[in-house]
Amino acid sequence: MKTILEEVQNKTFAQEWIEENKTGKENYNRMMDEDQSQQIEKVGKELRERMSWLKN
């Protein structure tokens, strides 16, 4: 966590994020796809679909 804080403070994180967006978000999209395939995400989606009060 200390390393991450340092990257935020020295603007490395922001520079990498800007570059990621300029180049099509390949890493971001890959990580999102990996996260969405996790069992907890699948179960969460099914549960949210059953909660009618969450629908707008």
PDB file of N, H, CA, C and O in Angstrom:
ATOM      1  N   MET A   1       0.822  -1.191   0.000  1.00  0.00           N
ATOM      2  CA  MET A   1       0.000   0.000   0.000  1.00  0.00           C
ATOM      3  C   MET A   1       0.866   1.255   0.000  1.00  0.00           C
ATOM      4  O   MET A   1       0.503   2.281  -0.575  1.00  0.00           O
ATOM      5  N   LYS A   2       2.007   1.150   0.652  1.00  0.00           N
ATOM      6  H   LYS A   2       2.302   0.316   1.119  1.00  0.00           H
ATOM      7  CA  LYS A   2       2.907   2.299   0.685  1.00  0.00           C
ATOM      8  C   LYS A   2       3.370   2.659  -0.725  1.00  0.00           C
ATOM      9  O   LYS A   2       3.462   3.837  -1.072  1.00  0.00           O
ATOM     10  N   THR A   3       3.657   1.652  -1.526  1.00  0.00           N
ATOM     11  H   THR A   3       3.582   0.695  -1.244  1.00  0.00           H
ATOM     12  CA  THR A   3       4.090   1.886  -2.904  1.00  0.00           C
ATOM     13  C   THR A   3       2.989   2.559  -3.704  1.00  0.00           C
ATOM     14  O   THR A   3       3.249   3.479  -4.479  1.00  0.00           O
ATOM     15  N   ILE A   4       1.769   2.104  -3.517  1.00  0.00           N
ATOM     16  H   ILE A   4       1.558   1.356  -2.888  1.00  0.00           H
ATOM     17  CA  ILE A   4       0.636   2.693  -4.236  1.00  0.00           C
ATOM     18  C   ILE A   4       0.462   4.153  -3.842  1.00  0.00           C
ATOM     19  O   ILE A   4       0.249   5.007  -4.702  1.00  0.00           O
ATOM     20  N   LEU A   5       0.552   4.442  -2.550  1.00  0.00           N
ATOM     21  H   LEU A   5       0.725   3.748  -1.852  1.00  0.00           H
ATOM     22  CA  LEU A   5       0.445   5.823  -2.087  1.00  0.00           C
ATOM     23  C   LEU A   5       1.536   6.686  -2.717  1.00  0.00           C
ATOM     24  O   LEU A   5       1.271   7.807  -3.151  1.00  0.00           O
ATOM     25  N   GLU A   6       2.741   6.172  -2.767  1.00  0.00           N
ATOM     26  H   GLU A   6       2.956   5.262  -2.415  1.00  0.00           H
ATOM     27  CA  GLU A   6       3.842   6.925  -3.380  1.00  0.00           C
ATOM     28  C   GLU A   6       3.564   7.198  -4.857  1.00  0.00           C
ATOM     29  O   GLU A   6       3.854   8.286  -5.355  1.00  0.00           O
ATOM     30  N   GLU A   7       3.000   6.204  -5.561  1.00  0.00           N
ATOM     31  H   GLU A   7       2.765   5.320  -5.157  1.00  0.00           H
ATOM     32  CA  GLU A   7       2.683   6.393  -6.978  1.00  0.00           C
ATOM     33  C   GLU A   7       1.602   7.453  -7.172  1.00  0.00           C
ATOM     34  O   GLU A   7       1.630   8.196  -8.153  1.00  0.00           O
ATOM     35  N   VAL A   8       0.665   7.523  -6.255  1.00  0.00           N
ATOM     36  H   VAL A   8       0.642   6.919  -5.458  1.00  0.00           H
ATOM     37  CA  VAL A   8      -0.362   8.565  -6.333  1.00  0.00           C
ATOM     38  C   VAL A   8       0.270   9.924  -6.052  1.00  0.00           C
ATOM     39  O   VAL A   8       0.015  10.894  -6.766  1.00  0.00           O
ATOM     40  N   GLN A   9       1.079   9.988  -5.027  1.00  0.00           N
ATOM     41  H   GLN A   9       1.285   9.200  -4.447  1.00  0.00           H
ATOM     42  CA  GLN A   9       1.679  11.260  -4.639  1.00  0.00           C
ATOM     43  C   GLN A   9       2.675  11.789  -5.671  1.00  0.00           C
ATOM     44  O   GLN A   9       2.755  12.999  -5.881  1.00  0.00           O
ATOM     45  N   ASN A  10       3.427  10.910  -6.312  1.00  0.00           N
ATOM     46  H   ASN A  10       3.362   9.926  -6.142  1.00  0.00           H
ATOM     47  CA  ASN A  10       4.410  11.396  -7.288  1.00  0.00           C
ATOM     48  C   ASN A  10       3.851  11.435  -8.714  1.00  0.00           C
ATOM     49  O   ASN A  10       4.588  11.672  -9.671  1.00  0.00           O
ATOM     50  N   LYS A  11       2.561  11.202  -8.843  1.00  0.00           N
ATOM     51  H   LYS A  11       1.962  11.009  -8.065  1.00  0.00           H
ATOM     52  CA  LYS A  11       1.799  11.319 -10.089  1.00  0.00           C
ATOM     53  C   LYS A  11       2.077  10.205 -11.102  1.00  0.00           C
ATOM     54  O   LYS A  11       1.623  10.282 -12.244  1.00  0.00           O
ATOM     55  N   THR A  12       2.812   9.183 -10.698  1.00  0.00           N
ATOM     56  H   THR A  12       3.182   9.121  -9.771  1.00  0.00           H
ATOM     57  CA  THR A  12       3.046   8.047 -11.587  1.00  0.00           C
ATOM     58  C   THR A  12       1.731   7.371 -11.939  1.00  0.00           C
ATOM     59  O   THR A  12       1.492   7.031 -13.098  1.00  0.00           O
ATOM     60  N   PHE A  13       0.875   7.175 -10.933  1.00  0.00           N
ATOM     61  H   PHE A  13       1.070   7.451  -9.992  1.00  0.00           H
ATOM     62  CA  PHE A  13      -0.413   6.524 -11.170  1.00  0.00           C
ATOM     63  C   PHE A  13      -1.233   7.298 -12.193  1.00  0.00           C
ATOM     64  O   PHE A  13      -1.780   6.708 -13.125  1.00  0.00           O
ATOM     65  N   ALA A  14      -1.320   8.602 -12.029  1.00  0.00           N
ATOM     66  H   ALA A  14      -0.875   9.081 -11.272  1.00  0.00           H
ATOM     67  CA  ALA A  14      -2.108   9.433 -12.949  1.00  0.00           C
ATOM     68  C   ALA A  14      -1.545   9.362 -14.363  1.00  0.00           C
ATOM     69  O   ALA A  14      -2.303   9.265 -15.328  1.00  0.00           O
ATOM     70  N   GLN A  15      -0.239   9.409 -14.488  1.00  0.00           N
ATOM     71  H   GLN A  15       0.376   9.488 -13.704  1.00  0.00           H
ATOM     72  CA  GLN A  15       0.385   9.345 -15.811  1.00  0.00           C
ATOM     73  C   GLN A  15       0.095   8.007 -16.489  1.00  0.00           C
ATOM     74  O   GLN A  15      -0.207   7.960 -17.681  1.00  0.00           O
ATOM     75  N   GLU A  16       0.188   6.922 -15.721  1.00  0.00           N
ATOM     76  H   GLU A  16       0.433   6.960 -14.752  1.00  0.00           H
ATOM     77  CA  GLU A  16      -0.096   5.598 -16.279  1.00  0.00           C
ATOM     78  C   GLU A  16      -1.570   5.464 -16.654  1.00  0.00           C
ATOM     79  O   GLU A  16      -1.902   4.858 -17.673  1.00  0.00           O
ATOM     80  N   TRP A  17      -2.454   6.029 -15.830  1.00  0.00           N
ATOM     81  H   TRP A  17      -2.185   6.521 -15.003  1.00  0.00           H
ATOM     82  CA  TRP A  17      -3.895   5.960 -16.105  1.00  0.00           C
ATOM     83  C   TRP A  17      -4.243   6.740 -17.376  1.00  0.00           C
ATOM     84  O   TRP A  17      -5.034   6.275 -18.197  1.00  0.00           O
ATOM     85  N   ILE A  18      -3.656   7.909 -17.534  1.00  0.00           N
ATOM     86  H   ILE A  18      -3.013   8.287 -16.868  1.00  0.00           H
ATOM     87  CA  ILE A  18      -3.885   8.718 -18.737  1.00  0.00           C
ATOM     88  C   ILE A  18      -3.391   7.964 -19.970  1.00  0.00           C
ATOM     89  O   ILE A  18      -4.078   7.922 -20.990  1.00  0.00           O
ATOM     90  N   GLU A  19      -2.216   7.375 -19.877  1.00  0.00           N
ATOM     91  H   GLU A  19      -1.658   7.409 -19.048  1.00  0.00           H
ATOM     92  CA  GLU A  19      -1.663   6.608 -21.002  1.00  0.00           C
ATOM     93  C   GLU A  19      -2.537   5.390 -21.308  1.00  0.00           C
ATOM     94  O   GLU A  19      -2.768   5.065 -22.473  1.00  0.00           O
ATOM     95  N   GLU A  20      -3.015   4.727 -20.274  1.00  0.00           N
ATOM     96  H   GLU A  20      -2.828   4.991 -19.328  1.00  0.00           H
ATOM     97  CA  GLU A  20      -3.904   3.568 -20.453  1.00  0.00           C
ATOM     98  C   GLU A  20      -5.150   3.970 -21.238  1.00  0.00           C
ATOM     99  O   GLU A  20      -5.577   3.243 -22.135  1.00  0.00           O
ATOM    100  N   ASN A  21      -5.724   5.101 -20.914  1.00  0.00           N
ATOM    101  H   ASN A  21      -5.377   5.692 -20.185  1.00  0.00           H
ATOM    102  CA  ASN A  21      -6.918   5.574 -21.617  1.00  0.00           C
ATOM    103  C   ASN A  21      -6.615   5.986 -23.052  1.00  0.00           C
ATOM    104  O   ASN A  21      -7.430   5.765 -23.948  1.00  0.00           O
ATOM    105  N   LYS A  22      -5.463   6.576 -23.271  1.00  0.00           N
ATOM    106  H   LYS A  22      -4.801   6.755 -22.543  1.00  0.00           H
ATOM    107  CA  LYS A  22      -5.084   7.003 -24.627  1.00  0.00           C
ATOM    108  C   LYS A  22      -4.865   5.816 -25.560  1.00  0.00           C
ATOM    109  O   LYS A  22      -5.077   5.917 -26.768  1.00  0.00           O
ATOM    110  N   THR A  23      -4.442   4.698 -24.993  1.00  0.00           N
ATOM    111  H   THR A  23      -4.270   4.616 -24.011  1.00  0.00           H
ATOM    112  CA  THR A  23      -4.080   3.540 -25.816  1.00  0.00           C
ATOM    113  C   THR A  23      -5.160   2.465 -25.856  1.00  0.00           C
ATOM    114  O   THR A  23      -4.887   1.334 -26.257  1.00  0.00           O
ATOM    115  N   GLY A  24      -6.381   2.799 -25.448  1.00  0.00           N
ATOM    116  H   GLY A  24      -6.603   3.718 -25.122  1.00  0.00           H
ATOM    117  CA  GLY A  24      -7.491   1.864 -25.613  1.00  0.00           C
ATOM    118  C   GLY A  24      -7.865   1.031 -24.399  1.00  0.00           C
ATOM    119  O   GLY A  24      -8.715   0.147 -24.509  1.00  0.00           O
ATOM    120  N   LYS A  25      -7.273   1.276 -23.270  1.00  0.00           N
ATOM    121  H   LYS A  25      -6.582   1.994 -23.181  1.00  0.00           H
ATOM    122  CA  LYS A  25      -7.618   0.618 -22.007  1.00  0.00           C
ATOM    123  C   LYS A  25      -7.498  -0.913 -22.045  1.00  0.00           C
ATOM    124  O   LYS A  25      -8.322  -1.612 -21.456  1.00  0.00           O
ATOM    125  N   GLU A  26      -6.493  -1.425 -22.725  1.00  0.00           N
ATOM    126  H   GLU A  26      -5.824  -0.858 -23.204  1.00  0.00           H
ATOM    127  CA  GLU A  26      -6.321  -2.875 -22.842  1.00  0.00           C
ATOM    128  C   GLU A  26      -6.188  -3.552 -21.473  1.00  0.00           C
ATOM    129  O   GLU A  26      -6.871  -4.539 -21.199  1.00  0.00           O
ATOM    130  N   ASN A  27      -5.315  -3.027 -20.620  1.00  0.00           N
ATOM    131  H   ASN A  27      -4.759  -2.226 -20.842  1.00  0.00           H
ATOM    132  CA  ASN A  27      -5.125  -3.626 -19.293  1.00  0.00           C
ATOM    133  C   ASN A  27      -6.373  -3.484 -18.437  1.00  0.00           C
ATOM    134  O   ASN A  27      -6.774  -4.429 -17.757  1.00  0.00           O
ATOM    135  N   TYR A  28      -6.984  -2.317 -18.467  1.00  0.00           N
ATOM    136  H   TYR A  28      -6.659  -1.549 -19.020  1.00  0.00           H
ATOM    137  CA  TYR A  28      -8.204  -2.073 -17.695  1.00  0.00           C
ATOM    138  C   TYR A  28      -9.301  -3.045 -18.116  1.00  0.00           C
ATOM    139  O   TYR A  28      -9.941  -3.671 -17.271  1.00  0.00           O
ATOM    140  N   ASN A  29      -9.516  -3.168 -19.417  1.00  0.00           N
ATOM    141  H   ASN A  29      -8.996  -2.660 -20.104  1.00  0.00           H
ATOM    142  CA  ASN A  29     -10.564  -4.059 -19.913  1.00  0.00           C
ATOM    143  C   ASN A  29     -10.279  -5.516 -19.559  1.00  0.00           C
ATOM    144  O   ASN A  29     -11.197  -6.264 -19.220  1.00  0.00           O
ATOM    145  N   ARG A  30      -9.019  -5.919 -19.634  1.00  0.00           N
ATOM    146  H   ARG A  30      -8.274  -5.311 -19.909  1.00  0.00           H
ATOM    147  CA  ARG A  30      -8.643  -7.284 -19.267  1.00  0.00           C
ATOM    148  C   ARG A  30      -8.943  -7.548 -17.795  1.00  0.00           C
ATOM    149  O   ARG A  30      -9.497  -8.590 -17.445  1.00  0.00           O
ATOM    150  N   MET A  31      -8.574  -6.600 -16.938  1.00  0.00           N
ATOM    151  H   MET A  31      -8.123  -5.754 -17.223  1.00  0.00           H
ATOM    152  CA  MET A  31      -8.827  -6.770 -15.507  1.00  0.00           C
ATOM    153  C   MET A  31     -10.320  -6.773 -15.203  1.00  0.00           C
ATOM    154  O   MET A  31     -10.776  -7.539 -14.354  1.00  0.00           O
ATOM    155  N   MET A  32     -11.080  -5.934 -15.881  1.00  0.00           N
ATOM    156  H   MET A  32     -10.710  -5.312 -16.571  1.00  0.00           H
ATOM    157  CA  MET A  32     -12.533  -5.923 -15.678  1.00  0.00           C
ATOM    158  C   MET A  32     -13.143  -7.249 -16.104  1.00  0.00           C
ATOM    159  O   MET A  32     -14.010  -7.781 -15.410  1.00  0.00           O
ATOM    160  N   ASP A  33     -12.705  -7.788 -17.230  1.00  0.00           N
ATOM    161  H   ASP A  33     -12.001  -7.356 -17.794  1.00  0.00           H
ATOM    162  CA  ASP A  33     -13.199  -9.089 -17.687  1.00  0.00           C
ATOM    163  C   ASP A  33     -12.869 -10.182 -16.679  1.00  0.00           C
ATOM    164  O   ASP A  33     -13.701 -11.043 -16.393  1.00  0.00           O
ATOM    165  N   GLU A  34     -11.656 -10.145 -16.146  1.00  0.00           N
ATOM    166  H   GLU A  34     -10.980  -9.446 -16.378  1.00  0.00           H
ATOM    167  CA  GLU A  34     -11.258 -11.134 -15.139  1.00  0.00           C
ATOM    168  C   GLU A  34     -12.121 -11.005 -13.892  1.00  0.00           C
ATOM    169  O   GLU A  34     -12.549 -12.013 -13.328  1.00  0.00           O
ATOM    170  N   ASP A  35     -12.379  -9.783 -13.458  1.00  0.00           N
ATOM    171  H   ASP A  35     -12.032  -8.965 -13.916  1.00  0.00           H
ATOM    172  CA  ASP A  35     -13.212  -9.566 -12.273  1.00  0.00           C
ATOM    173  C   ASP A  35     -14.637 -10.041 -12.501  1.00  0.00           C
ATOM    174  O   ASP A  35     -15.228 -10.669 -11.623  1.00  0.00           O
ATOM    175  N   GLN A  36     -15.188  -9.750 -13.659  1.00  0.00           N
ATOM    176  H   GLN A  36     -14.707  -9.240 -14.372  1.00  0.00           H
ATOM    177  CA  GLN A  36     -16.569 -10.123 -13.952  1.00  0.00           C
ATOM    178  C   GLN A  36     -16.752 -11.633 -14.029  1.00  0.00           C
ATOM    179  O   GLN A  36     -17.867 -12.127 -13.858  1.00  0.00           O
ATOM    180  N   SER A  37     -15.688 -12.365 -14.282  1.00  0.00           N
ATOM    181  H   SER A  37     -14.783 -11.963 -14.421  1.00  0.00           H
ATOM    182  CA  SER A  37     -15.802 -13.817 -14.379  1.00  0.00           C
ATOM    183  C   SER A  37     -15.673 -14.506 -13.020  1.00  0.00           C
ATOM    184  O   SER A  37     -15.796 -15.728 -12.935  1.00  0.00           O
ATOM    185  N   GLN A  38     -15.427 -13.739 -11.962  1.00  0.00           N
ATOM    186  H   GLN A  38     -15.326 -12.746 -12.031  1.00  0.00           H
ATOM    187  CA  GLN A  38     -15.332 -14.312 -10.621  1.00  0.00           C
ATOM    188  C   GLN A  38     -16.706 -14.784 -10.145  1.00  0.00           C
ATOM    189  O   GLN A  38     -17.721 -14.160 -10.455  1.00  0.00           O
ATOM    190  N   GLN A  39     -16.735 -15.869  -9.404  1.00  0.00           N
ATOM    191  H   GLN A  39     -15.910 -16.375  -9.153  1.00  0.00           H
ATOM    192  CA  GLN A  39     -17.992 -16.439  -8.915  1.00  0.00           C
ATOM    193  C   GLN A  39     -18.799 -15.422  -8.107  1.00  0.00           C
ATOM    194  O   GLN A  39     -20.022 -15.368  -8.240  1.00  0.00           O
ATOM    195  N   ILE A  40     -18.144 -14.624  -7.281  1.00  0.00           N
ATOM    196  H   ILE A  40     -17.151 -14.668  -7.173  1.00  0.00           H
ATOM    197  CA  ILE A  40     -18.868 -13.657  -6.455  1.00  0.00           C
ATOM    198  C   ILE A  40     -19.607 -12.636  -7.313  1.00  0.00           C
ATOM    199  O   ILE A  40     -20.686 -12.179  -6.936  1.00  0.00           O
ATOM    200  N   GLU A  41     -19.044 -12.279  -8.450  1.00  0.00           N
ATOM    201  H   GLU A  41     -18.168 -12.651  -8.756  1.00  0.00           H
ATOM    202  CA  GLU A  41     -19.709 -11.334  -9.350  1.00  0.00           C
ATOM    203  C   GLU A  41     -20.926 -11.973 -10.005  1.00  0.00           C
ATOM    204  O   GLU A  41     -21.954 -11.321 -10.185  1.00  0.00           O
ATOM    205  N   LYS A  42     -20.811 -13.240 -10.360  1.00  0.00           N
ATOM    206  H   LYS A  42     -19.975 -13.770 -10.214  1.00  0.00           H
ATOM    207  CA  LYS A  42     -21.941 -13.948 -10.966  1.00  0.00           C
ATOM    208  C   LYS A  42     -23.094 -14.067  -9.977  1.00  0.00           C
ATOM    209  O   LYS A  42     -24.247 -13.820 -10.330  1.00  0.00           O
ATOM    210  N   VAL A  43     -22.786 -14.442  -8.745  1.00  0.00           N
ATOM    211  H   VAL A  43     -21.849 -14.643  -8.458  1.00  0.00           H
ATOM    212  CA  VAL A  43     -23.817 -14.565  -7.714  1.00  0.00           C
ATOM    213  C   VAL A  43     -24.414 -13.201  -7.409  1.00  0.00           C
ATOM    214  O   VAL A  43     -25.632 -13.076  -7.278  1.00  0.00           O
ATOM    215  N   GLY A  44     -23.583 -12.183  -7.296  1.00  0.00           N
ATOM    216  H   GLY A  44     -22.593 -12.285  -7.403  1.00  0.00           H
ATOM    217  CA  GLY A  44     -24.069 -10.830  -7.029  1.00  0.00           C
ATOM    218  C   GLY A  44     -25.030 -10.356  -8.096  1.00  0.00           C
ATOM    219  O   GLY A  44     -26.049  -9.739  -7.785  1.00  0.00           O
ATOM    220  N   LYS A  45     -24.724 -10.634  -9.339  1.00  0.00           N
ATOM    221  H   LYS A  45     -23.897 -11.136  -9.591  1.00  0.00           H
ATOM    222  CA  LYS A  45     -25.610 -10.241 -10.443  1.00  0.00           C
ATOM    223  C   LYS A  45     -26.959 -10.933 -10.315  1.00  0.00           C
ATOM    224  O   LYS A  45     -28.004 -10.304 -10.480  1.00  0.00           O
ATOM    225  N   GLU A  46     -26.935 -12.232 -10.020  1.00  0.00           N
ATOM    226  H   GLU A  46     -26.086 -12.743  -9.887  1.00  0.00           H
ATOM    227  CA  GLU A  46     -28.185 -12.974  -9.864  1.00  0.00           C
ATOM    228  C   GLU A  46     -29.007 -12.424  -8.701  1.00  0.00           C
ATOM    229  O   GLU A  46     -30.226 -12.290  -8.810  1.00  0.00           O
ATOM    230  N   LEU A  47     -28.352 -12.111  -7.603  1.00  0.00           N
ATOM    231  H   LEU A  47     -27.362 -12.220  -7.514  1.00  0.00           H
ATOM    232  CA  LEU A  47     -29.068 -11.571  -6.444  1.00  0.00           C
ATOM    233  C   LEU A  47     -29.663 -10.200  -6.745  1.00  0.00           C
ATOM    234  O   LEU A  47     -30.809  -9.933  -6.383  1.00  0.00           O
ATOM    235  N   ARG A  48     -28.900  -9.328  -7.403  1.00  0.00           N
ATOM    236  H   ARG A  48     -27.969  -9.545  -7.697  1.00  0.00           H
ATOM    237  CA  ARG A  48     -29.415  -7.997  -7.735  1.00  0.00           C
ATOM    238  C   ARG A  48     -30.616  -8.083  -8.665  1.00  0.00           C
ATOM    239  O   ARG A  48     -31.530  -7.263  -8.574  1.00  0.00           O
ATOM    240  N   GLU A  49     -30.624  -9.071  -9.561  1.00  0.00           N
ATOM    241  H   GLU A  49     -29.882  -9.737  -9.634  1.00  0.00           H
ATOM    242  CA  GLU A  49     -31.763  -9.246 -10.461  1.00  0.00           C
ATOM    243  C   GLU A  49     -33.029  -9.622  -9.698  1.00  0.00           C
ATOM    244  O   GLU A  49     -34.133  -9.346 -10.166  1.00  0.00           O
ATOM    245  N   ARG A  50     -32.886 -10.242  -8.539  1.00  0.00           N
ATOM    246  H   ARG A  50     -31.989 -10.466  -8.158  1.00  0.00           H
ATOM    247  CA  ARG A  50     -34.038 -10.648  -7.721  1.00  0.00           C
ATOM    248  C   ARG A  50     -34.530  -9.531  -6.800  1.00  0.00           C
ATOM    249  O   ARG A  50     -35.596  -9.654  -6.195  1.00  0.00           O
ATOM    250  N   MET A  51     -33.777  -8.460  -6.690  1.00  0.00           N
ATOM    251  H   MET A  51     -32.911  -8.360  -7.181  1.00  0.00           H
ATOM    252  CA  MET A  51     -34.123  -7.359  -5.786  1.00  0.00           C
ATOM    253  C   MET A  51     -34.838  -6.270  -6.569  1.00  0.00           C
ATOM    254  O   MET A  51     -34.221  -5.326  -7.061  1.00  0.00           O
ATOM    255  N   SER A  52     -36.146  -6.422  -6.672  1.00  0.00           N
ATOM    256  H   SER A  52     -36.647  -7.189  -6.272  1.00  0.00           H
ATOM    257  CA  SER A  52     -36.941  -5.511  -7.495  1.00  0.00           C
ATOM    258  C   SER A  52     -36.827  -4.058  -7.037  1.00  0.00           C
ATOM    259  O   SER A  52     -36.956  -3.146  -7.853  1.00  0.00           O
ATOM    260  N   TRP A  53     -36.590  -3.832  -5.768  1.00  0.00           N
ATOM    261  H   TRP A  53     -36.485  -4.573  -5.104  1.00  0.00           H
ATOM    262  CA  TRP A  53     -36.500  -2.463  -5.261  1.00  0.00           C
ATOM    263  C   TRP A  53     -35.236  -1.746  -5.732  1.00  0.00           C
ATOM    264  O   TRP A  53     -35.134  -0.528  -5.584  1.00  0.00           O
ATOM    265  N   LEU A  54     -34.281  -2.467  -6.288  1.00  0.00           N
ATOM    266  H   LEU A  54     -34.363  -3.456  -6.407  1.00  0.00           H
ATOM    267  CA  LEU A  54     -33.077  -1.830  -6.813  1.00  0.00           C
ATOM    268  C   LEU A  54     -33.266  -1.308  -8.228  1.00  0.00           C
ATOM    269  O   LEU A  54     -32.477  -0.492  -8.704  1.00  0.00           O
ATOM    270  N   LYS A  55     -34.306  -1.775  -8.898  1.00  0.00           N
ATOM    271  H   LYS A  55     -34.948  -2.438  -8.512  1.00  0.00           H
ATOM    272  CA  LYS A  55     -34.534  -1.379 -10.287  1.00  0.00           C
ATOM    273  C   LYS A  55     -35.176  -0.003 -10.343  1.00  0.00           C
ATOM    274  O   LYS A  55     -36.097   0.301  -9.585  1.00  0.00           O
ATOM    275  N   ASN A  56     -34.680   0.815 -11.242  1.00  0.00           N
ATOM    276  H   ASN A  56     -33.931   0.568 -11.857  1.00  0.00           H
ATOM    277  CA  ASN A  56     -35.231   2.172 -11.399  1.00  0.00           C
ATOM    278  C   ASN A  56     -36.127   2.227 -12.598  1.00  0.00           C
ATOM    279  O   ASN A  56     -36.688   3.280 -12.902  1.00  0.00           O
TER     280      ASN A  56
END
